[in-house]
Amino acid sequence: MEMRLLEYALEVYRQKNFTRAASRLHIAQPSLSKQIAKLEQDLGVSLFYRGHGAIEPTPDGVRFVEQAEKILQMRDDLEREMHERKEGVGGDLIIGTTAITGGHVLPPLLQAYNAQYPHVRIHLVEEATEKLKELTARGLIDVSILSLPVEDTRLTTKTMLTEPLYLALPRTLKPWMSKTLQDFISSPTSLNLEYVSIRSLINQPFILLKKGFGFRRTVLELCENSGFQPQVTFETSNIETAQSLVTNGLGVTIVPNMVLRQNPERNLLYVKLDSNPTRTLVFAYNRERYLSIATKTLIMVHEKQEERTHD
């Protein structure tokens, strides 16, 4: 069986349409249909249901696609490994991250990496956490920066950093605030308040990231562990937008430490929580696939940066 036939079947599966698949493969649509039909005849099974709507795989087609994808990944991994054994560090490195996390942790890391490995072409993929997990598990991203937990069994992780989380409050009193929050904002110094209890946030308006973002889950679990579900009034895909909503007195949110360092002048009050919550960022990559030298050296450069930071 030729590798190109596996590629043809996979593209039909992804596009759910012979015409679009043929365009992506740069071949004529009748030729593609003929090749898939011949493949099905040789295999003795139908791979796809043909109808007036989207092309869908049969049960045999699902199994074929799963195995074909693994075979093509093994081919690509072998080619990449052999190339790296000959040429050393080079080629492409695809890094996945959410927009805010990437905007804070990647610039200094990539600056140091480019200085040492200028021949590596870096491509950034910014998506929500769940999408990044899927793309990384499928081998379409070499390494993603994600927050724990990463429960996809196709992925393995290596710790990048752990940072504290803080409550973000508006600096002015609002009618919806609990007495604890009102007291903290009115006179935190005289009351000797260094932190607030997370249970004081019960029935307070919460601003959260939308579904699909790992940090949303972190906040929800933090509240759940304290015995309540947050009262969500706004959802956003950007933690900077969440902070702007807090600034304007529309609720509270919880933010990671890296955001605090970048926003010292914001009209927000950042408060410690009594449980001292943290989040851990990790490098995540497919446990079954070849880990490229480019990926290994990226992790190595980060580790050296961390060592210098703690010296």
Backbone bond lengths (Angstrom), bond angles and torsions (degrees), N, CA, C in turn:
res aa  C-N    CA-C-N  psi(-1)  N-CA   C-N-CA  omega(-1)  CA-C   N-CA-C  phi
1 M - - - 1.468 - - 1.536 109.52 -
2 E 1.295 116.61 128.74 1.452 121.06 -177.13 1.529 111.01 -78.61
3 M 1.339 115.52 144.86 1.456 121.04 179.51 1.527 111.29 -59.76
4 R 1.323 116.78 -34.61 1.461 118.92 -176.18 1.527 111.00 -65.01
5 L 1.331 117.70 -28.84 1.450 119.87 177.91 1.528 111.19 -68.72
6 L 1.333 115.92 -36.06 1.461 119.47 174.37 1.522 109.93 -63.07
7 E 1.338 116.20 -42.47 1.458 120.74 179.17 1.520 111.04 -63.30
8 Y 1.320 116.52 -40.04 1.463 120.88 179.21 1.532 110.38 -61.43
9 A 1.328 116.03 -49.17 1.462 120.08 -177.93 1.528 111.37 -63.30
10 L 1.330 116.88 -40.33 1.456 120.65 179.14 1.522 111.29 -63.19
11 E 1.327 116.66 -40.59 1.461 119.28 -178.32 1.520 111.12 -68.59
12 V 1.324 117.74 -37.93 1.468 120.44 175.32 1.526 109.71 -62.01
13 Y 1.323 116.49 -42.36 1.461 121.42 178.29 1.532 111.02 -60.81
14 R 1.337 116.85 -44.17 1.462 120.45 -177.50 1.522 112.12 -70.06
15 Q 1.322 116.77 -41.29 1.461 120.66 -175.97 1.529 113.18 -85.20
16 K 1.344 116.43 -20.57 1.472 121.91 -178.08 1.525 111.97 56.23
17 N 1.323 114.52 29.13 1.460 119.61 -177.36 1.521 108.26 -164.03
18 F 1.343 117.40 129.75 1.460 120.52 -177.65 1.529 112.06 -68.40
19 T 1.313 116.78 -38.14 1.465 119.55 -177.92 1.523 111.35 -65.39
20 R 1.348 116.53 -46.79 1.463 119.75 179.12 1.525 110.87 -65.46
21 A 1.334 116.96 -39.76 1.463 120.41 179.23 1.520 110.76 -63.39
22 A 1.319 117.03 -42.63 1.468 120.75 178.98 1.512 111.10 -62.08
23 S 1.343 116.59 -40.27 1.461 120.37 178.24 1.518 111.24 -62.63
24 R 1.328 116.28 -42.00 1.467 120.17 179.63 1.527 111.48 -67.30
25 L 1.315 116.39 -32.09 1.470 121.39 -178.54 1.529 112.33 -87.93
26 H 1.336 115.83 -7.07 1.469 121.94 179.63 1.537 111.86 61.94
27 I 1.329 114.59 42.76 1.453 119.77 174.01 1.531 107.85 -133.26
28 A 1.312 117.41 166.72 1.463 121.29 179.77 1.526 110.17 -74.04
29 Q 1.328 116.24 144.13 1.461 120.38 -177.93 1.531 112.87 -61.08
30 P 1.350 119.26 -43.20 1.475 117.75 177.29 1.515 113.28 -60.55
31 S 1.332 115.87 -35.60 1.461 119.49 178.83 1.518 111.13 -65.94
32 L 1.340 116.28 -42.00 1.468 120.17 178.35 1.527 110.69 -62.42
33 S 1.327 116.84 -46.28 1.468 120.57 179.62 1.525 111.14 -59.53
34 K 1.327 115.52 -40.33 1.457 120.14 179.77 1.519 111.30 -65.73
35 Q 1.353 117.12 -41.47 1.469 121.43 -179.46 1.529 110.89 -65.25
36 I 1.336 116.94 -41.76 1.465 120.03 179.35 1.524 110.52 -66.89
37 A 1.326 116.61 -40.02 1.469 120.26 178.50 1.524 110.97 -62.77
38 K 1.341 116.54 -41.34 1.465 120.33 178.54 1.531 110.77 -66.00
39 L 1.352 116.21 -39.70 1.466 120.11 177.49 1.524 109.96 -60.44
40 E 1.319 116.96 -45.24 1.457 120.81 179.22 1.526 111.10 -62.22
41 Q 1.327 116.72 -39.18 1.467 120.83 179.18 1.521 110.68 -64.72
42 D 1.337 116.40 -43.32 1.468 120.27 179.35 1.527 111.63 -64.86
43 L 1.335 115.92 -37.19 1.465 120.16 -178.79 1.524 112.14 -79.57
44 G 1.320 116.31 -24.68 1.449 120.29 -178.81 1.519 113.91 81.30
45 V 1.342 117.50 16.63 1.468 122.12 178.89 1.527 108.91 -138.66
46 S 1.323 116.26 158.84 1.463 121.53 172.45 1.522 108.69 -91.72
47 L 1.312 116.42 131.21 1.466 121.01 -178.88 1.521 112.47 -93.01
48 F 1.348 116.26 -28.11 1.464 119.79 -175.30 1.521 111.22 -136.27
49 Y 1.343 114.57 145.98 1.453 120.82 170.11 1.524 107.96 -84.08
50 R 1.314 116.83 125.87 1.459 120.56 175.88 1.524 108.73 -97.41
51 G 1.310 116.07 130.14 1.457 120.95 178.43 1.512 109.98 -153.79
52 H 1.314 115.59 -166.91 1.466 119.80 -179.76 1.525 111.94 -82.12
53 G 1.327 117.00 -18.90 1.456 119.80 -179.50 1.517 111.68 -98.53
54 A 1.333 115.25 -147.57 1.458 120.98 -179.77 1.526 110.44 -67.51
55 I 1.328 115.71 144.63 1.461 121.88 176.22 1.528 108.69 -73.88
56 E 1.329 116.40 126.37 1.459 120.77 -179.70 1.522 109.88 -120.63
57 P 1.342 117.24 147.10 1.462 119.63 179.70 1.523 111.75 -75.91
58 T 1.325 115.86 146.38 1.460 121.56 170.74 1.530 107.50 -76.83
59 P 1.329 119.24 171.13 1.478 119.98 174.32 1.531 112.11 -55.14
60 D 1.340 117.25 -40.44 1.464 119.70 175.73 1.524 110.39 -65.78
61 G 1.329 116.02 -35.42 1.465 120.22 179.22 1.514 112.22 -65.85
62 V 1.321 116.65 -38.83 1.471 120.61 178.02 1.528 110.23 -60.61
63 R 1.337 115.50 -46.13 1.471 119.80 179.42 1.525 110.58 -63.88
64 F 1.335 116.82 -41.65 1.461 120.90 -179.87 1.523 110.29 -61.62
65 V 1.309 116.77 -45.80 1.467 121.28 -178.64 1.528 110.49 -62.47
66 E 1.332 117.70 -43.16 1.466 121.08 179.53 1.524 111.01 -57.95
67 Q 1.312 116.36 -47.48 1.455 120.29 -177.51 1.537 111.49 -73.94
68 A 1.326 116.84 -37.58 1.463 120.13 178.97 1.524 110.97 -62.01
69 E 1.327 115.80 -40.32 1.464 119.39 179.58 1.524 110.79 -63.49
70 K 1.332 117.43 -40.40 1.466 120.88 177.96 1.534 110.89 -63.88
71 I 1.329 116.81 -42.65 1.468 120.80 -179.12 1.525 110.86 -63.17
72 L 1.320 116.80 -43.94 1.462 120.45 -179.75 1.528 111.58 -68.39
73 Q 1.319 116.07 -34.87 1.464 119.31 175.99 1.523 110.66 -65.36
74 M 1.338 116.95 -42.09 1.462 120.45 177.73 1.523 110.95 -62.11
75 R 1.328 116.44 -39.99 1.464 120.13 176.60 1.521 111.07 -61.38
76 D 1.333 115.64 -48.11 1.463 120.01 -178.76 1.522 111.41 -63.75
77 D 1.346 116.20 -40.73 1.463 119.85 179.31 1.527 110.93 -63.59
78 L 1.314 116.67 -41.70 1.454 120.39 -179.88 1.528 111.02 -64.39
79 E 1.322 115.92 -44.67 1.468 119.40 178.14 1.528 111.08 -60.82
80 R 1.335 115.55 -41.96 1.466 119.41 -179.14 1.527 111.01 -66.33
81 E 1.325 116.27 -43.05 1.466 119.40 -179.66 1.520 111.04 -63.61
82 M 1.315 117.64 -43.84 1.460 120.27 179.77 1.526 111.23 -64.28
83 H 1.336 115.97 -38.75 1.466 119.55 178.15 1.520 110.20 -64.15
84 E 1.336 117.02 -42.79 1.462 120.13 -178.63 1.532 111.42 -69.00
85 R 1.325 117.24 -32.43 1.469 119.45 176.75 1.524 110.82 -64.43
86 K 1.313 115.60 -29.59 1.457 119.74 -179.99 1.522 112.09 -87.49
87 E 1.333 116.47 -46.53 1.458 121.33 -170.53 1.526 114.22 -98.12
88 G 1.335 118.95 -20.01 1.458 120.42 -174.95 1.520 111.14 85.59
89 V 1.332 115.77 -157.17 1.461 120.72 -176.88 1.519 109.71 -71.01
90 G 1.316 115.90 126.78 1.463 121.26 179.45 1.504 109.92 177.66
91 G 1.306 117.10 -165.37 1.451 121.06 178.10 1.513 112.30 77.15
92 D 1.338 115.79 -151.15 1.458 122.21 -175.24 1.526 111.10 -106.36
93 L 1.323 115.09 147.51 1.457 122.42 174.79 1.526 107.31 -133.01
94 I 1.332 116.37 116.41 1.463 121.29 -178.09 1.522 108.44 -102.56
95 I 1.335 115.79 119.01 1.466 122.55 -176.38 1.524 109.02 -113.97
96 G 1.326 116.55 129.34 1.453 121.64 177.69 1.513 111.70 -104.63
97 T 1.327 116.65 142.38 1.457 121.17 178.90 1.518 110.03 -163.31
98 T 1.329 116.04 156.40 1.460 118.64 168.48 1.524 107.54 -75.63
99 A 1.324 116.70 157.74 1.464 120.59 -171.49 1.531 112.71 -61.06
100 I 1.319 117.80 -47.55 1.462 120.17 -175.39 1.525 111.40 -70.39
101 T 1.337 116.58 -47.53 1.470 119.25 178.66 1.523 110.69 -59.09
102 G 1.322 116.34 -46.62 1.451 119.70 179.50 1.513 112.62 -61.34
103 G 1.324 116.25 -38.50 1.449 120.00 -179.45 1.510 113.87 -64.89
104 H 1.331 116.66 -22.87 1.462 119.90 -179.45 1.527 113.11 -96.83
105 V 1.340 117.69 -41.55 1.461 118.84 -172.51 1.525 114.16 -95.01
106 L 1.337 117.50 -23.80 1.463 118.87 -172.95 1.531 115.20 -80.86
107 P 1.328 120.33 -40.39 1.476 118.42 -175.31 1.520 114.87 -52.19
108 P 1.344 120.44 -51.71 1.472 118.18 179.20 1.529 112.96 -67.04
109 L 1.346 116.52 -33.67 1.463 119.90 179.25 1.524 110.65 -67.15
110 L 1.330 117.14 -45.52 1.460 120.50 -178.41 1.530 111.65 -69.86
111 Q 1.314 116.92 -31.68 1.463 119.34 176.43 1.523 110.29 -62.53
112 A 1.330 116.13 -46.29 1.462 120.40 178.65 1.526 111.21 -67.06
113 Y 1.330 116.39 -38.10 1.468 120.68 -178.29 1.530 110.59 -67.29
114 N 1.322 116.64 -45.66 1.465 120.09 -179.84 1.514 112.18 -62.13
115 A 1.326 116.29 -33.02 1.464 119.99 179.65 1.523 110.92 -65.31
116 Q 1.344 116.33 -34.11 1.462 120.17 -177.94 1.526 113.27 -91.82
117 Y 1.337 116.10 -30.78 1.463 120.16 -175.40 1.535 109.98 -131.59
118 P 1.319 116.68 69.56 1.466 120.69 -174.68 1.529 113.93 -67.80
119 H 1.331 117.91 -15.39 1.466 120.18 -176.44 1.527 112.93 -88.16
120 V 1.334 117.79 -3.50 1.457 120.97 177.89 1.527 109.16 -86.45
121 R 1.320 116.14 127.51 1.473 121.53 177.48 1.530 107.90 -92.30
122 I 1.325 116.18 116.20 1.463 121.34 -175.05 1.529 109.98 -98.74
123 H 1.333 115.33 132.72 1.465 122.33 176.77 1.526 107.82 -121.00
124 L 1.319 117.05 129.56 1.459 122.00 -179.94 1.532 110.46 -101.88
125 V 1.320 115.31 135.99 1.464 121.66 175.54 1.524 107.27 -120.03
126 E 1.332 117.09 115.75 1.465 121.84 179.65 1.530 109.14 -105.58
127 E 1.325 115.54 116.97 1.459 121.48 -178.85 1.530 108.97 -148.06
128 A 1.319 116.01 171.65 1.454 120.92 171.60 1.525 109.41 -68.09
129 T 1.316 116.35 160.28 1.462 121.82 -172.98 1.527 113.12 -55.96
130 E 1.332 117.60 -48.56 1.460 120.35 -176.33 1.525 111.39 -62.25
131 K 1.320 116.97 -38.53 1.465 120.36 178.42 1.524 110.37 -66.30
132 L 1.332 117.17 -40.25 1.462 120.67 178.54 1.528 111.10 -62.57
133 K 1.317 117.36 -40.96 1.462 120.61 178.57 1.528 110.76 -58.93
134 E 1.320 115.94 -45.46 1.455 120.23 -177.51 1.530 111.36 -66.65
135 L 1.314 117.08 -44.63 1.464 120.74 -179.60 1.527 111.03 -64.60
136 T 1.338 116.26 -38.45 1.463 120.02 179.18 1.519 110.51 -69.25
137 A 1.332 117.07 -42.16 1.461 120.86 179.50 1.528 111.41 -63.48
138 R 1.328 116.81 -32.63 1.467 121.01 179.99 1.524 112.08 -83.74
139 G 1.325 117.86 -2.08 1.448 120.56 178.11 1.511 114.48 81.91
140 L 1.338 117.66 11.13 1.460 120.92 179.26 1.519 111.88 -85.64
141 I 1.336 116.42 -12.48 1.460 123.84 172.11 1.519 106.98 -126.89
142 D 1.341 117.11 135.46 1.470 120.31 -179.46 1.520 111.58 -70.90
143 V 1.331 116.64 -46.86 1.456 120.90 -177.25 1.524 108.20 -151.77
144 S 1.334 115.79 138.67 1.463 120.82 177.26 1.518 109.93 -120.23
145 I 1.325 114.79 150.54 1.461 120.87 174.18 1.523 107.07 -99.76
146 L 1.337 116.11 111.21 1.455 122.28 -174.57 1.520 109.88 -127.39
147 S 1.322 116.03 164.19 1.461 120.23 174.36 1.522 109.37 -101.78
148 L 1.322 116.52 145.38 1.458 121.08 176.52 1.524 110.49 -69.59
149 P 1.340 118.18 149.03 1.466 126.35 3.79 1.527 112.80 -85.20
150 V 1.326 115.37 148.20 1.462 122.20 172.22 1.518 105.94 -114.00
151 E 1.310 116.59 101.84 1.462 120.83 -169.85 1.518 113.73 -96.48
152 D 1.303 118.04 -0.88 1.463 121.32 178.67 1.529 108.62 -70.88
153 T 1.326 117.14 117.33 1.461 120.94 -175.16 1.525 112.82 -68.99
154 R 1.327 117.17 -12.03 1.461 120.25 177.59 1.514 112.20 -78.31
155 L 1.337 116.38 -12.23 1.454 121.02 -175.15 1.518 111.46 -110.15
156 T 1.312 115.77 149.91 1.460 122.41 169.62 1.519 107.55 -123.00
157 T 1.326 117.12 159.61 1.464 120.04 -172.65 1.522 112.13 -133.54
158 K 1.320 113.92 158.68 1.456 122.25 173.08 1.529 107.44 -136.23
159 T 1.328 117.06 128.10 1.462 121.17 -174.29 1.517 111.58 -60.69
160 M 1.325 114.99 135.21 1.456 122.21 177.06 1.533 110.33 -102.94
161 L 1.336 116.43 -55.68 1.467 120.42 178.37 1.516 109.56 -163.89
162 T 1.335 115.10 158.05 1.460 122.45 173.82 1.520 108.10 -122.96
163 E 1.331 116.96 133.90 1.461 120.59 -176.54 1.516 110.61 -137.81
164 P 1.351 117.35 151.47 1.465 121.03 179.09 1.520 111.95 -75.13
165 L 1.337 114.30 158.55 1.458 121.89 176.42 1.530 109.45 -111.49
166 Y 1.325 116.38 149.15 1.460 121.70 -178.04 1.528 110.58 -132.27
167 L 1.311 114.55 152.71 1.452 121.52 171.62 1.525 108.66 -83.95
168 A 1.323 117.12 133.54 1.464 122.07 176.34 1.526 108.89 -106.41
169 L 1.345 115.60 124.97 1.460 122.56 -179.24 1.522 109.97 -124.28
170 P 1.344 117.56 152.48 1.467 118.77 168.93 1.526 109.17 -69.36
171 R 1.305 117.39 152.30 1.464 120.91 -177.44 1.525 113.12 -80.35
172 T 1.322 117.82 -10.29 1.462 121.15 -179.44 1.524 110.40 -111.36
173 L 1.336 115.64 150.50 1.457 120.71 -178.71 1.524 111.23 -66.72
174 K 1.346 115.38 142.46 1.450 121.84 177.84 1.534 109.05 -128.79
175 P 1.338 116.84 149.32 1.478 119.49 -176.26 1.526 113.60 -59.78
176 W 1.327 117.66 -28.58 1.454 119.93 -175.78 1.524 113.99 -79.57
177 M 1.320 117.63 -7.87 1.466 120.74 -172.93 1.520 112.30 -71.45
178 S 1.330 115.00 140.98 1.458 120.54 172.95 1.524 109.11 -68.39
179 K 1.336 116.47 163.47 1.467 120.36 -179.12 1.531 110.47 -60.27
180 T 1.331 117.16 -36.91 1.470 119.95 179.71 1.517 111.07 -61.11
181 L 1.317 116.77 -45.35 1.459 120.09 -179.93 1.531 110.97 -68.66
182 Q 1.313 116.58 -39.27 1.463 119.81 177.77 1.524 110.73 -60.88
183 D 1.338 116.51 -44.30 1.468 120.31 179.41 1.520 110.93 -63.36
184 F 1.316 116.13 -40.71 1.464 119.17 -178.48 1.515 110.89 -64.11
185 I 1.326 117.17 -45.46 1.462 120.46 -177.97 1.521 111.40 -69.79
186 S 1.345 117.10 -35.79 1.465 120.86 -177.17 1.515 112.23 -67.75
187 S 1.340 116.71 -43.93 1.463 118.45 -175.72 1.520 111.09 -159.28
188 P 1.320 117.10 69.06 1.474 119.23 -177.64 1.515 113.67 -63.57
189 T 1.347 117.15 -32.96 1.469 120.21 -176.56 1.515 111.59 -72.64
190 S 1.333 115.53 -48.80 1.467 118.67 -176.37 1.522 112.11 -67.51
191 L 1.332 116.90 -26.68 1.454 120.14 179.47 1.522 112.50 -88.04
192 N 1.336 116.07 -1.38 1.468 121.95 -179.27 1.530 111.93 55.99
193 L 1.328 115.72 39.23 1.457 120.24 179.14 1.523 109.46 -92.10
194 E 1.330 116.68 112.65 1.455 121.00 178.25 1.527 111.34 -97.77
195 Y 1.304 116.28 -17.64 1.455 120.15 -179.69 1.522 108.47 -156.15
196 V 1.326 115.59 168.92 1.466 120.28 174.65 1.522 108.38 -122.97
197 S 1.311 115.51 154.96 1.459 120.74 176.28 1.514 109.08 -76.71
198 I 1.317 115.98 139.28 1.456 118.52 179.41 1.521 110.83 -66.10
199 R 1.344 116.87 -24.03 1.461 119.04 177.92 1.525 112.21 -69.59
200 S 1.325 117.01 -16.01 1.465 119.45 175.60 1.526 111.38 -71.36
201 L 1.345 116.88 -6.62 1.461 121.49 -179.84 1.526 112.11 -93.68
202 I 1.342 116.90 1.04 1.463 119.94 175.99 1.525 109.02 -60.48
203 N 1.322 116.56 131.93 1.468 124.31 179.58 1.528 113.55 68.89
204 Q 1.326 117.38 11.56 1.462 120.15 173.55 1.529 108.84 -90.14
205 P 1.330 118.98 146.21 1.477 120.77 -179.82 1.528 111.00 -69.97
206 F 1.327 116.86 121.86 1.455 123.13 -177.81 1.528 110.57 -101.35
207 I 1.314 115.63 144.15 1.463 122.46 171.34 1.519 106.35 -114.22
208 L 1.342 116.96 119.40 1.460 122.06 -174.93 1.518 110.98 -123.11
209 L 1.317 114.92 160.30 1.460 119.75 168.99 1.532 108.84 -71.40
210 K 1.318 116.52 157.84 1.453 121.82 -177.78 1.530 110.87 -71.94
211 K 1.323 115.78 166.02 1.459 121.79 177.24 1.527 109.40 -59.47
212 G 1.333 115.65 142.46 1.452 121.10 -178.64 1.513 113.10 104.44
213 F 1.353 117.07 -15.97 1.459 121.08 177.72 1.523 109.44 -96.20
214 G 1.335 115.63 131.30 1.458 120.45 -176.59 1.514 113.45 -61.35
215 F 1.333 116.90 -33.36 1.474 118.89 -176.65 1.527 111.07 -69.41
216 R 1.323 117.28 -28.35 1.472 120.07 174.79 1.527 109.28 -58.78
217 R 1.317 116.09 -46.03 1.459 120.11 -179.28 1.527 110.60 -62.99
218 T 1.331 117.15 -38.55 1.464 121.34 178.38 1.519 110.73 -57.75
219 V 1.336 116.77 -45.58 1.462 121.06 -179.12 1.524 110.98 -68.16
220 L 1.326 117.05 -43.36 1.458 120.32 -179.80 1.533 111.22 -61.64
221 E 1.329 117.28 -40.84 1.464 120.46 179.50 1.521 110.83 -68.62
222 L 1.328 116.65 -34.48 1.462 120.75 177.64 1.526 110.08 -61.97
223 C 1.326 116.58 -43.79 1.462 120.64 178.43 1.531 110.99 -68.98
224 E 1.332 115.79 -42.28 1.461 120.05 -179.39 1.525 111.55 -60.37
225 N 1.318 116.42 -39.99 1.463 120.49 179.08 1.529 112.02 -65.71
226 S 1.337 116.37 -18.89 1.470 120.79 176.79 1.519 111.80 -99.44
227 G 1.335 116.32 7.08 1.450 120.14 170.80 1.508 117.16 89.92
228 F 1.341 118.57 21.10 1.462 118.28 177.81 1.523 111.28 -151.35
229 Q 1.320 114.04 160.99 1.459 122.24 173.31 1.518 108.38 -101.99
230 P 1.334 118.33 131.42 1.462 118.94 -177.94 1.524 112.31 -67.83
231 Q 1.313 115.38 147.89 1.460 122.10 176.81 1.528 107.76 -87.41
232 V 1.328 116.18 96.96 1.469 121.35 -172.66 1.526 110.31 -83.86
233 T 1.333 116.25 122.15 1.460 121.09 179.58 1.527 112.25 -106.83
234 F 1.334 117.26 -29.27 1.461 121.24 177.67 1.527 109.29 -139.26
235 E 1.330 115.55 145.86 1.458 122.44 173.66 1.522 108.65 -126.93
236 T 1.326 116.50 142.30 1.458 120.96 -178.82 1.524 109.17 -145.80
237 S 1.312 116.94 161.34 1.464 121.07 176.52 1.518 111.50 -97.51
238 N 1.333 117.63 6.32 1.464 121.35 -175.29 1.520 109.43 -135.82
239 I 1.310 116.76 122.70 1.464 119.84 -177.99 1.522 112.17 -68.82
240 E 1.347 117.77 -22.42 1.451 120.62 174.77 1.535 110.25 -68.71
241 T 1.329 116.26 -38.37 1.463 119.95 175.81 1.524 109.68 -64.28
242 A 1.321 116.84 -39.90 1.468 120.71 178.12 1.521 110.40 -58.89
243 Q 1.323 116.61 -42.72 1.462 119.92 -179.63 1.529 111.19 -68.15
244 S 1.319 117.63 -35.73 1.467 120.46 177.55 1.519 110.89 -65.03
245 L 1.335 116.91 -37.76 1.455 120.42 177.17 1.525 110.71 -65.45
246 V 1.333 116.80 -38.25 1.462 120.48 176.09 1.524 110.01 -64.85
247 T 1.319 117.09 -44.86 1.460 121.46 179.49 1.526 111.21 -53.13
248 N 1.331 115.59 -36.73 1.460 120.51 -178.31 1.530 113.07 -89.81
249 G 1.316 116.25 14.38 1.451 120.67 171.07 1.508 116.33 76.88
250 L 1.345 117.48 24.13 1.456 120.87 -175.54 1.522 113.74 -95.53
251 G 1.320 117.09 0.40 1.449 119.62 178.47 1.509 111.30 156.72
252 V 1.343 115.15 -166.59 1.459 122.23 178.34 1.519 108.15 -119.79
253 T 1.320 116.06 160.98 1.457 120.48 172.92 1.521 108.19 -148.35
254 I 1.312 115.27 169.62 1.467 121.50 176.79 1.508 107.63 -118.82
255 V 1.326 116.79 135.22 1.461 121.62 -173.29 1.527 110.80 -131.81
256 P 1.332 117.43 153.34 1.462 120.90 175.74 1.524 111.42 -80.08
257 N 1.316 115.79 160.78 1.458 122.20 -176.14 1.528 112.88 -58.86
258 M 1.332 118.11 -34.35 1.461 119.93 -176.46 1.525 111.91 -62.19
259 V 1.314 117.32 -27.09 1.464 120.67 178.18 1.518 110.38 -73.27
260 L 1.326 117.65 -36.53 1.461 121.33 178.49 1.518 111.21 -60.49
261 R 1.301 116.55 -44.12 1.471 119.62 -176.03 1.518 111.96 -62.83
262 Q 1.313 116.69 -27.41 1.456 120.40 -176.58 1.530 112.97 -92.49
263 N 1.332 117.22 -3.63 1.460 119.23 -174.60 1.538 112.05 -134.22
264 P 1.325 118.56 54.65 1.459 120.12 -175.40 1.524 114.12 -67.30
265 E 1.357 118.46 -24.20 1.458 121.20 -175.88 1.527 112.84 -98.04
266 R 1.304 117.65 -0.69 1.465 119.95 -177.62 1.528 110.11 -62.81
267 N 1.324 115.61 143.24 1.461 120.80 -179.80 1.527 110.61 -79.15
268 L 1.316 114.58 59.10 1.455 122.32 -179.79 1.516 109.86 -129.91
269 L 1.301 115.23 154.81 1.452 121.50 173.95 1.524 107.65 -109.82
270 Y 1.334 116.09 118.61 1.463 120.69 179.00 1.519 108.52 -97.96
271 V 1.324 115.76 128.48 1.457 121.37 -170.96 1.523 110.69 -126.66
272 K 1.327 116.81 138.43 1.459 121.05 174.21 1.527 109.39 -71.87
273 L 1.311 115.60 148.53 1.461 121.54 175.51 1.525 109.73 -104.35
274 D 1.320 116.32 149.40 1.463 120.29 -171.72 1.522 113.70 -63.52
275 S 1.323 117.92 -24.87 1.464 120.41 -178.38 1.532 112.61 -87.26
276 N 1.337 116.52 -0.24 1.474 121.37 -178.36 1.537 112.21 48.12
277 P 1.326 117.49 54.95 1.472 119.90 -176.61 1.526 111.87 -68.76
278 T 1.319 115.66 152.83 1.464 122.26 177.22 1.524 109.04 -136.75
279 R 1.317 115.07 168.64 1.466 120.44 167.90 1.515 107.67 -133.81
280 T 1.319 116.51 150.55 1.455 122.27 -179.59 1.519 109.69 -117.34
281 L 1.331 115.50 125.96 1.459 121.27 174.32 1.517 108.91 -94.10
282 V 1.327 115.79 144.56 1.464 121.00 -178.27 1.526 110.41 -135.22
283 F 1.327 115.42 156.15 1.458 121.66 163.70 1.522 106.23 -83.77
284 A 1.319 118.22 126.75 1.462 122.31 -179.83 1.522 109.63 -120.08
285 Y 1.342 116.06 135.79 1.458 120.26 179.67 1.529 109.21 -150.46
286 N 1.320 115.54 162.89 1.457 122.02 -177.24 1.533 110.13 -66.92
287 R 1.322 116.21 123.53 1.469 120.23 -174.88 1.526 112.53 -71.37
288 E 1.342 117.85 -20.47 1.454 120.83 -175.74 1.524 113.48 -94.54
289 R 1.325 117.39 -13.25 1.455 119.54 -172.95 1.523 112.03 -99.57
290 Y 1.310 114.99 160.75 1.456 121.36 177.45 1.522 109.88 -62.24
291 L 1.321 116.44 126.98 1.463 121.33 177.91 1.527 108.02 -89.66
292 S 1.316 115.23 110.28 1.458 120.29 -173.49 1.525 111.86 -64.13
293 I 1.325 114.88 156.64 1.467 120.17 176.06 1.517 110.00 -61.52
294 A 1.331 116.69 -35.49 1.468 120.19 178.88 1.530 110.67 -60.37
295 T 1.339 117.20 -41.54 1.464 120.65 178.25 1.521 110.79 -68.23
296 K 1.313 116.92 -44.36 1.469 120.23 179.64 1.521 111.55 -59.90
297 T 1.336 116.48 -42.17 1.467 119.07 -178.49 1.520 111.46 -71.23
298 L 1.331 118.40 -29.81 1.469 120.23 175.21 1.524 109.94 -62.09
299 I 1.327 116.47 -46.70 1.458 120.93 178.74 1.528 110.17 -63.36
300 M 1.323 116.95 -40.53 1.457 121.41 179.89 1.525 111.45 -62.67
301 V 1.338 116.81 -42.95 1.471 120.42 179.16 1.519 110.18 -62.07
302 H 1.332 116.71 -41.40 1.469 119.60 177.99 1.531 110.80 -62.16
303 E 1.329 117.13 -43.80 1.461 120.24 -178.99 1.518 111.43 -61.42
304 K 1.326 116.89 -38.22 1.472 120.08 177.82 1.521 110.60 -66.63
305 Q 1.339 117.05 -37.90 1.464 120.30 176.76 1.531 110.41 -61.93
306 E 1.338 115.87 -42.31 1.451 119.50 -179.53 1.530 111.36 -65.43
307 E 1.322 116.63 -38.62 1.461 120.14 178.02 1.515 111.37 -62.22
308 R 1.330 117.74 -42.01 1.461 120.56 179.07 1.514 111.04 -67.46
309 T 1.344 116.82 -34.18 1.459 120.60 179.09 1.510 112.05 -64.60
310 H 1.337 116.99 -35.72 1.464 121.08 -176.21 1.521 113.64 -93.74
311 D 1.324 116.98 -3.00 1.484 119.10 177.38 1.519 111.37 -73.16
